[in-house]
Amino acid sequence: MRLQGVLFFPVTPYGPDGDVAEQVLGRHVDAGVTAGAGGVFTACGTGEFNALSPDDHTAAVRASVTATAGRVPVFAGAGGTLPQARAQAEAAAAHGADGLLIMPPYLVSAPPDGLVRYVREITGAGGLPAIIYQRNNARFSPAAVAELARLPEVIGFKDGLGDLDLLQRIILTVRESAGPDFTFFNGLPTAELTVPAYRGLGVNLYSSAAFAFAPEVALAFYRAITSGDEDLTRRLLTGFYKPLVELRDQVPGYAVSLVKAGVRLRGLDVGGVRPPLVDPSPEHVAELEKIIATGLDIAGP
């Protein structure tokens, strides 16, 4: 179950009745895996984890596992309140997920030993391999990550914080005790913009929100960065990712709602986002359409 390549975080489509549209999600996931995704992370941040009911979460996992059909690993989000996270872990295991992405706990901040207990209880519920997600109020110490890395269920660490000094110390501490097989990856929003910096720490994996609506661009960037094509890497960063990030930063929540708008622009009706997120304005959708067109042009055939 070793992850490699571009990691795909699908959106969660809603139908006219407001429920999760499982068939649409299946098409979305199948298209991403067929395009070349190295793993599917369903019902996570880009999939509006914060807005899903228990039934929604189960529907997303079920549709993603079915559509993937064993071609790549499927990880499901689990987090929030501890009872909710434990229930999600159990449901993900029951419906065929290969692993969990442990999202931050609900609202509160906690010391590292509390976060260790949180992760232990979630992994104990589902028995699935798990990746820790460091972000916002879930800030782990190097010693805490090293302790969790010794658990057989904990296989990786996703950094969404962007503190490279802390991450370097975590990597060095974990490598001393857990060895080279423990997986690290860059989980910042629009991660491609910081991929060169993370690769300098030896962190080559990253999550790609852009892959959900522009897989051609995301894969062109992946090929460029891994082959050492500095010219194409620079042109994609300058012409596609930089303006995408600048648009994303104009409105809170656009890291998710712009992705969903991009999927709609590419021809799949996935509906809008649930509150408290808002859908992009018509002006911003038009700007996104131009950014996608530029990215596709730079990526080439």
C-alpha positions as CSV (number, residue, x, y, z in Angstrom):
1,M,0.0,0.0,0.0
2,R,2.9,2.3,-0.6
3,L,1.7,5.7,-1.9
4,Q,3.4,7.2,-4.9
5,G,2.7,9.8,-7.6
6,V,0.0,12.4,-7.4
7,L,-2.4,12.0,-4.5
8,F,-6.0,12.7,-5.5
9,F,-8.5,14.4,-3.1
10,P,-11.9,14.2,-4.8
11,V,-14.7,16.6,-4.1
12,T,-18.0,15.3,-2.7
13,P,-20.8,15.8,-5.2
14,Y,-24.4,16.7,-4.1
15,G,-27.5,16.0,-6.1
16,P,-30.5,18.3,-6.5
17,D,-31.9,16.8,-3.3
18,G,-28.8,17.9,-1.4
19,D,-27.7,14.3,-0.7
20,V,-24.3,12.8,-1.7
21,A,-24.5,11.9,-5.4
22,E,-22.7,8.5,-5.3
23,Q,-22.8,7.8,-9.0
24,V,-21.3,11.2,-9.8
25,L,-18.6,10.7,-7.2
26,G,-17.9,7.3,-8.7
27,R,-17.4,8.9,-12.1
28,H,-15.2,11.6,-10.6
29,V,-13.0,9.0,-8.7
30,D,-12.8,6.7,-11.7
31,A,-11.7,9.5,-14.0
32,G,-9.0,10.5,-11.5
33,V,-7.6,7.0,-11.0
34,T,-7.7,6.4,-14.8
35,A,-5.8,9.6,-15.4
36,G,-3.0,8.4,-13.1
37,A,-3.7,9.2,-9.4
38,G,-1.4,7.4,-7.0
39,G,-4.0,7.3,-4.2
40,V,-7.5,8.5,-3.4
41,F,-8.3,10.4,-0.2
42,T,-12.1,10.6,0.0
43,A,-14.2,12.6,2.5
44,C,-11.2,14.7,3.5
45,G,-10.7,18.4,3.4
46,T,-11.4,18.9,-0.3
47,G,-14.3,16.6,0.1
48,E,-15.9,18.9,2.7
49,F,-15.2,16.6,5.6
50,N,-16.5,19.2,7.9
51,A,-20.0,19.2,6.3
52,L,-20.7,15.4,6.0
53,S,-23.2,13.5,8.1
54,P,-22.3,9.9,9.1
55,D,-24.4,8.7,6.2
56,D,-22.7,11.1,3.8
57,H,-19.3,9.9,5.0
58,T,-20.2,6.3,4.4
59,A,-21.7,7.0,1.0
60,A,-18.5,8.8,0.0
61,V,-16.3,5.9,1.1
62,R,-18.5,3.3,-0.5
63,A,-18.6,5.1,-3.8
64,S,-14.9,5.8,-3.9
65,V,-13.9,2.2,-3.0
66,T,-16.3,0.8,-5.7
67,A,-15.0,3.2,-8.3
68,T,-11.3,2.6,-7.5
69,A,-11.8,-1.1,-7.7
70,G,-8.4,-1.9,-6.0
71,R,-6.3,0.0,-8.5
72,V,-4.9,2.4,-5.9
73,P,-5.3,2.7,-2.1
74,V,-8.4,4.6,-0.8
75,F,-8.0,6.6,2.4
76,A,-11.0,8.1,4.3
77,G,-11.0,11.1,6.5
78,A,-11.7,10.5,10.3
79,G,-11.6,13.2,12.8
80,G,-13.5,15.9,14.7
81,T,-15.0,14.8,18.0
82,L,-13.5,11.5,19.3
83,P,-16.8,9.5,19.1
84,Q,-17.4,10.8,15.6
85,A,-13.8,9.9,14.5
86,R,-14.1,6.4,16.0
87,A,-17.4,5.8,14.2
88,Q,-15.9,7.0,10.9
89,A,-12.9,4.7,11.3
90,E,-15.2,1.8,11.9
91,A,-17.4,2.6,8.9
92,A,-14.4,3.1,6.7
93,A,-13.1,-0.3,7.6
94,A,-16.5,-1.9,7.1
95,H,-16.9,-0.4,3.6
96,G,-13.5,-1.4,2.2
97,A,-11.2,1.6,2.7
98,D,-7.5,0.9,2.8
99,G,-6.6,3.5,5.4
100,L,-7.5,6.6,7.3
101,L,-6.4,10.3,7.2
102,I,-6.8,11.4,10.8
103,M,-8.1,15.0,10.6
104,P,-7.6,17.5,13.4
105,P,-9.9,17.2,16.5
106,Y,-12.9,19.5,16.8
107,L,-12.3,23.1,17.9
108,V,-10.0,22.6,20.9
109,S,-6.2,22.8,20.9
110,A,-4.4,20.1,22.8
111,P,-0.9,19.3,24.0
112,P,1.1,16.6,22.1
113,D,0.3,13.8,24.6
114,G,-3.4,14.5,24.2
115,L,-3.0,14.3,20.4
116,V,-1.2,11.0,20.8
117,R,-4.1,9.6,22.8
118,Y,-6.5,10.9,20.1
119,V,-4.7,9.1,17.3
120,R,-4.4,5.9,19.4
121,E,-8.1,5.7,20.1
122,I,-9.1,6.4,16.4
123,T,-6.7,3.8,15.0
124,G,-7.8,1.3,17.7
125,A,-11.4,1.7,16.5
126,G,-11.0,0.8,12.8
127,G,-7.8,-1.2,12.8
128,L,-6.8,0.5,9.5
129,P,-3.4,2.0,8.6
130,A,-3.5,5.7,9.3
131,I,-1.8,8.9,8.3
132,I,-1.6,11.8,10.8
133,Y,-2.7,15.2,9.5
134,Q,-0.8,18.1,11.1
135,R,-2.8,21.3,10.7
136,N,-4.2,24.3,12.6
137,N,-5.0,23.0,16.1
138,A,-3.3,19.6,15.6
139,R,0.4,20.5,16.0
140,F,2.6,17.5,16.9
141,S,6.0,17.6,18.6
142,P,8.8,15.5,17.1
143,A,8.7,13.1,20.1
144,A,4.9,12.7,19.7
145,V,5.2,11.7,16.0
146,A,8.1,9.4,16.8
147,E,5.9,7.7,19.5
148,L,3.0,7.3,17.1
149,A,5.3,6.1,14.3
150,R,6.1,3.1,16.4
151,L,2.5,2.0,16.3
152,P,1.9,-0.6,13.5
153,E,-1.2,1.3,12.3
154,V,0.4,4.7,11.9
155,I,2.2,4.7,8.5
156,G,2.6,8.4,7.6
157,F,2.4,12.1,8.4
158,K,0.8,14.8,6.3
159,D,2.0,18.3,7.0
160,G,-0.5,21.1,6.4
161,L,1.1,23.5,8.8
162,G,4.1,24.7,6.7
163,D,6.5,25.1,9.6
164,L,9.6,23.7,7.8
165,D,11.8,23.9,10.9
166,L,9.4,21.8,12.9
167,L,8.9,19.4,10.0
168,Q,12.6,18.9,9.6
169,R,13.0,18.1,13.3
170,I,10.0,15.7,13.1
171,I,11.6,13.9,10.1
172,L,15.0,13.5,11.7
173,T,13.5,12.2,15.0
174,V,11.2,9.7,13.3
175,R,13.8,8.4,10.9
176,E,16.0,7.6,13.9
177,S,13.3,5.3,15.4
178,A,10.9,4.3,12.7
179,G,13.2,3.9,9.7
180,P,12.9,4.9,6.0
181,D,9.5,3.4,5.3
182,F,7.4,5.9,7.3
183,T,5.7,8.2,4.8
184,F,5.8,12.0,4.8
185,F,3.9,14.3,2.5
186,N,3.1,17.9,1.8
187,G,-0.5,18.7,2.6
188,L,-0.6,22.5,2.3
189,P,-3.4,24.0,0.3
190,T,-2.3,24.1,-3.4
191,A,0.7,22.1,-2.4
192,E,2.5,22.4,-5.7
193,L,3.5,25.9,-4.9
194,T,5.7,24.6,-2.0
195,V,6.8,21.3,-3.5
196,P,10.3,22.5,-4.3
197,A,10.8,23.6,-0.7
198,Y,9.5,20.3,0.7
199,R,11.6,18.3,-1.7
200,G,14.6,20.0,-0.2
201,L,13.6,18.2,3.1
202,G,13.3,14.9,1.3
203,V,9.5,15.1,1.3
204,N,8.5,14.2,-2.3
205,L,4.9,13.2,-1.9
206,Y,2.2,15.8,-1.9
207,S,-1.6,16.2,-2.1
208,S,-3.0,17.9,-5.2
209,A,-6.3,19.7,-5.1
210,A,-5.7,20.9,-8.6
211,F,-5.7,17.3,-9.8
212,A,-9.5,17.1,-9.1
213,F,-10.3,19.6,-11.9
214,A,-7.1,19.8,-14.0
215,P,-5.3,16.4,-13.9
216,E,-3.5,17.2,-17.1
217,V,-1.8,20.2,-15.4
218,A,-1.2,18.4,-12.1
219,L,0.5,15.5,-13.9
220,A,2.5,17.8,-16.2
221,F,3.8,19.5,-13.0
222,Y,4.6,16.1,-11.4
223,R,6.5,15.0,-14.4
224,A,8.4,18.3,-14.6
225,I,9.4,18.4,-10.9
226,T,10.4,14.7,-10.8
227,S,12.4,14.8,-14.0
228,G,14.2,18.0,-13.2
229,D,12.5,20.1,-15.9
230,E,13.0,23.4,-14.2
231,D,11.7,25.5,-17.1
232,L,8.3,23.7,-17.2
233,T,8.1,23.7,-13.4
234,R,8.7,27.4,-13.3
235,R,6.2,28.1,-16.1
236,L,3.4,26.1,-14.5
237,L,4.1,27.7,-11.1
238,T,4.0,31.1,-12.6
239,G,1.2,30.8,-15.1
240,F,-1.2,28.4,-13.3
241,Y,-0.4,27.8,-9.6
242,K,0.5,31.3,-8.5
243,P,-2.7,32.9,-10.0
244,L,-4.7,30.1,-8.6
245,V,-3.4,30.7,-5.1
246,E,-3.9,34.4,-5.4
247,L,-7.5,33.8,-6.4
248,R,-7.9,31.2,-3.6
249,D,-6.8,33.7,-1.0
250,Q,-9.4,36.3,-1.9
251,V,-12.2,34.5,0.0
252,P,-12.0,32.1,3.0
253,G,-13.0,28.6,2.0
254,Y,-12.0,29.0,-1.6
255,A,-9.4,26.3,-1.2
256,V,-12.4,23.9,-1.4
257,S,-15.1,25.8,-3.3
258,L,-12.8,26.8,-6.2
259,V,-11.9,23.2,-6.7
260,K,-15.5,22.2,-6.9
261,A,-16.2,25.1,-9.3
262,G,-13.2,23.8,-11.4
263,V,-14.8,20.3,-11.6
264,R,-18.0,21.9,-12.8
265,L,-16.2,23.9,-15.4
266,R,-14.6,20.7,-16.7
267,G,-18.0,19.2,-17.3
268,L,-19.1,17.2,-14.2
269,D,-22.0,18.5,-12.2
270,V,-21.0,18.1,-8.6
271,G,-23.2,20.8,-7.2
272,G,-22.2,23.6,-4.9
273,V,-20.6,23.6,-1.5
274,R,-22.4,23.4,1.8
275,P,-22.5,26.2,4.4
276,P,-20.5,27.8,5.9
277,L,-18.5,27.7,2.6
278,V,-19.7,29.8,-0.3
279,D,-19.5,29.1,-4.0
280,P,-17.3,31.5,-6.1
281,S,-18.8,34.6,-7.6
282,P,-19.4,34.6,-11.4
283,E,-16.4,36.9,-11.8
284,H,-14.2,34.5,-9.9
285,V,-15.5,31.5,-11.8
286,A,-14.6,33.4,-15.0
287,E,-11.1,34.1,-13.7
288,L,-10.7,30.4,-12.7
289,E,-11.7,29.4,-16.2
290,K,-8.9,31.6,-17.7
291,I,-6.4,30.1,-15.2
292,I,-7.4,26.6,-16.2
293,A,-7.1,27.4,-19.9
294,T,-3.6,28.9,-19.3
295,G,-2.5,25.8,-17.3
296,L,-3.7,23.4,-20.0
297,D,-1.9,25.4,-22.7
298,I,1.4,25.4,-20.7
299,A,1.0,21.7,-19.9
300,G,0.6,20.9,-23.6
301,P,-0.6,17.6,-25.1
